[in-house]
């Protein structure tokens, strides 16, 4: 859908803004919510996070907004450097963009992006949220990474395919309506 570098960056920006918020919510509330509430003796996740002083990242407690900002910067860089270019190339190896229906090709790109970004961001998260207070062990890091991939991959696949990417495409079309209409009239 994006045709030039500026549009690619805008598309990646919109995607990462939505995705990072979804994953922080998923990680804190869905995966770790009950544990946070039990450990802190509270009845809500936000109260538990406030009681413990934030989210444990880099072995210290940071506010949620700092965690979102750090994850956004890392995900945005990774998406632009590795995720988008590699997913397009992988999709082109299987499908012909000119010969296949655009929906099939876009779905292939989404699936390839999830296949690349989920393990990569899970590895980064394994480093960011590692329990450093217990000492460092490479096997614990690898086990945490594998656990995160197993927990995040189904969520990533279904949210990207059925929620996030359709929403991003609607926002993108609204932002670049004139350019898209001009391009459609040319072809």
C-alpha positions in Angstrom: 0.0 0.0 0.0 2.7 2.6 0.9 4.5 3.7 -2.3 7.4 5.8 -1.1 9.7 5.9 1.9 7.8 8.6 3.7 4.6 6.6 3.4 6.4 3.5 4.6 7.6 5.3 7.7 4.1 6.7 8.4 2.6 3.2 7.9 5.2 1.7 10.3 4.6 4.5 12.8 0.9 3.9 12.9 1.4 0.1 13.1 3.9 0.3 16.0 1.9 2.9 18.0 -1.1 0.5 18.0 0.9 -2.7 18.4 3.0 -1.5 21.3 0.0 -0.4 23.3 -1.8 -3.7 22.5 1.2 -5.8 23.7 1.8 -3.8 26.8 -1.8 -4.2 27.8 -1.7 -7.9 26.8 1.5 -8.6 28.8 0.5 -6.6 31.9 -3.2 -7.4 32.1 -3.8 -10.7 30.4 -0.6 -12.7 31.0 0.7 -11.2 34.3 -2.4 -9.4 35.7 -3.4 -12.1 38.3 0.2 -12.5 39.5 0.7 -8.8 39.9 -2.5 -8.5 41.9 -1.7 -11.5 44.1 1.9 -10.4 44.9 0.8 -6.8 45.7 -2.4 -7.7 47.4 -4.6 -5.4 45.2 -7.8 -5.9 43.3 -6.7 -4.2 40.1 -3.6 -4.4 37.9 -3.1 -0.7 37.8 -3.2 -0.6 41.6 -0.7 -3.4 41.7 1.6 -1.5 39.3 1.3 1.7 41.4 2.0 -0.2 44.6 5.2 -1.8 43.3 6.3 1.5 41.7 5.8 0.6 38.0 6.9 -2.1 35.7 10.1 -4.0 36.3 12.3 -3.2 33.3 16.1 -3.3 33.3 16.0 -4.5 36.9 14.3 -1.4 38.1 10.8 -0.1 38.2 9.7 2.3 35.5 6.3 3.9 34.9 4.2 2.3 32.2 4.6 5.3 29.9 8.4 4.9 30.0 8.1 1.2 29.1 5.8 2.0 26.2 8.2 4.7 24.9 11.2 2.3 25.1 9.3 -0.5 23.4 8.0 1.9 20.8 11.5 3.1 19.9 12.9 -0.4 19.6 9.9 -1.8 17.7 9.8 1.2 15.3 13.5 0.8 14.5 13.3 -2.9 14.1 10.2 -2.7 11.9 11.9 -0.2 9.5 15.3 -1.9 9.5 14.3 -5.5 9.4 10.5 -6.2 9.6 9.1 -4.4 6.6 11.9 -5.1 4.1 12.2 -8.7 4.9 8.5 -9.5 5.1 8.0 -7.9 1.6 10.8 -10.0 0.2 9.5 -13.2 1.8 6.0 -12.6 0.5 7.4 -11.9 -3.0 9.1 -15.3 -2.9 5.8 -17.1 -2.5 3.3 -14.7 -4.2 3.5 -12.5 -7.2 2.3 -9.0 -6.2 1.0 -8.3 -9.8 -0.5 -11.7 -10.4 -2.2 -12.4 -7.0 -5.2 -10.7 -5.5 -4.0 -7.8 -3.3 -5.7 -9.2 -0.2 -3.7 -12.5 -0.6 -0.5 -10.6 -1.0 -1.2 -8.3 2.0 -2.0 -11.3 4.1 1.3 -12.9 3.2 3.1 -9.7 4.2 1.3 -9.6 7.5 2.1 -13.3 8.2 5.8 -12.8 7.3 6.0 -9.7 9.5 4.6 -11.6 12.5 7.0 -14.4 11.8 9.9 -12.0 11.9 8.9 -9.4 14.5 7.4 -11.7 17.1 10.6 -13.7 17.8 12.7 -10.5 17.5 10.6 -8.4 19.8 10.2 -11.3 22.2 14.0 -11.6 22.4 14.3 -7.9 23.2 11.5 -8.2 25.8 13.3 -11.1 27.4 16.3 -8.8 27.9 14.2 -5.8 29.0 12.1 -7.7 31.5 14.6 -10.2 32.7 14.6 -10.7 36.5 18.1 -9.2 37.0 17.6 -9.2 40.8 18.0 -13.0 40.7 21.3 -12.8 38.9 21.8 -13.5 35.2 21.7 -16.9 33.6 21.7 -17.4 29.8 19.5 -20.4 30.0 16.9 -18.5 32.0 17.0 -15.7 29.3 16.5 -18.3 26.5 13.7 -20.0 28.4 12.0 -16.6 29.0 12.4 -15.8 25.3 10.8 -19.1 24.2 8.0 -18.6 26.7 7.4 -15.1 25.3 7.3 -16.3 21.7 4.8 -19.0 22.7 2.6 -16.5 24.5 2.9 -13.7 22.0 2.8 -15.5 18.6 -0.9 -16.4 18.7 -1.8 -13.0 20.0 0.4 -11.3 17.3 -1.0 -13.4 14.5 -4.6 -12.9 15.2 -4.5 -9.2 16.3 -2.3 -8.2 13.3 -4.4 -10.1 10.8 -7.9 -9.3 12.0 -7.6 -6.0 14.0 -4.4 -4.0 13.8 -3.6 -4.1 10.1 -7.1 -3.5 9.0 -7.3 -0.5 11.3 -3.9 0.7 10.2 -5.0 0.5 6.5 -8.2 2.5 7.3 -6.1 5.2 9.0 -3.5 5.2 6.2 -6.1 5.5 3.5 -7.7 8.5 5.3 -4.3 10.2 5.6 -3.2 9.6 2.0 -6.6 9.7 0.3 -5.6 12.1 -2.4 -2.4 10.2 -3.3 -4.3 6.9 -3.4 -7.1 8.4 -5.6 -4.5 9.9 -8.0 -2.6 6.6 -8.2 -5.9 4.7 -8.9 -6.8 7.1 -11.7 -3.4 6.6 -13.4 -3.9 2.8 -13.5 
